[in-house]
């Protein structure tokens, strides 16, 4: 069974548990924070991926992490279960799948706004509002810098690309010039 399919099953189970407790968003947030902490530290990552380290040792470390951070009991039990089942390595996939489920429930579509320079929060919000109106969905954009975008921005959302880059405008101008008869 592929890691993505397995991650979706675990994410769905955690989401359903969170819904029953009216804490689905909190669970997702806690899971994401823990995943970032583990995957952001090479030592932690290699520790949890190692087959030479016992499950009990991994669980002990997690319990120490839980004592220093506020983590719901259900999320703690979920993470310990992942260790028991040797599935901790798919935690980042579970976080992504869980976020997809939450987004679906909330009617949110995520996308990326790319520019050669950092995009201001105001410009990001402006594009979110414009594309939300066009697609009739709540849009949430993540910003990325991309050196291939010479000027302007390129927004990718839900399989659509909204290209307001300098290159696209130059191509359109070139097409108009070439197609004009004198």
Secondary structure, 3 states (H helix, E strand, C coil): CCHHHHHHHHHHHHHHHHHHCCCHHHHHHHHHHHHHHHHCCHHHHHHHHCCCCCHHHHHHHHHHHHHHCCCCHHHHHHHHHHHHCCCHHHHHHHHHHHHHHHHHHHCEEEEEEEECCCCCHHHHHHHHHHHHHHHCCEEEEEEEECCCCCCEEEEEECCEEEEEEHHHHHHHHHHHHHHCCC
